[in-house]
Amino acid sequence: MKQNKKTTVKVKDLCKNYDDIQASNNLNFEACQGDIIALLGPNGAGKSTLMNMIAGYLAPSSGSIEILGKDIAQFPLFAKENIGFLPEGSPLYADLSVYRFLRYMAELRGLKKDAVIKAAEIANINNVLQQKVETLSKGYQRRVGFAQSILSNPPILLLDEPTDGLDPNQKDYIRGLIRQMAQDKTIIISTHLLEEAEMVCNRIFVLDGGVIKAQGTLKEILNLTSCNNIAEAFRKLTRQEN
Ligand code: ATP
């Protein structure tokens, strides 16, 4: 099924060190159009570090990342133009209204008002457009961040804990959107919600200590670990030695 899908992200021998901490240790993988990849792993496993490097917010210590066939070190603008990124935490410029924030982010990308209207509609935030970002609940801030990430309708979306803080209805809504949008995109999400990875994603990467311990479909991960469910496989792959 994957053969004729376009490779969109290629990560090769990727490493990131912070002094003596190896946050990413020789990561290798390819992602294609249509992929929804879940990055799973305990706190400090290196999920955000990997996303920040693919988004171009963090320089690798070594190794390379290609976006649509172009190395991001050589073509950083091209990479940014083709990636939408929802980082961990709240959106920047919290003292702006939601509309001004999105309009500003759109202008930075050379996009018109229509892009803001469309993204706000998709992220279901029309009722808070005039409210200051900093006065919104955590869930709404997350949705504003999500709207920001899809402004340019990019082919690659990186979503760091996209449903963190959302109520159950909004979780369902965003998960449905992710599935729908993935038909012509590559979407990489990080999550601590194992059921989210199982429900939404067609590939799962389990990281621990900066290393990809296992990658594949849910079925492949369960076969590899001889486990019956993802929670058991996660525990097995990320168990600390006593
Ligand atoms: P979480 O699930 O808690 O969000 P994570 O899997 O996203 O964790 P990272 O935030 O990528 O993990 O962190 C990976 C490792 O790199 C951790 O040991 C962390 O302490 C370290 N680290 C991350 N950022 C820095 C930094 N700026 N300086 C030093 N160490 C850092």
Residues whose N, C-alpha, C, O or C-beta is under 5 A from the ligand:
A	BS01	ATP	Y18 I21 A23 G41 P42 N43 G44 A45 G46 K47 S48 T49
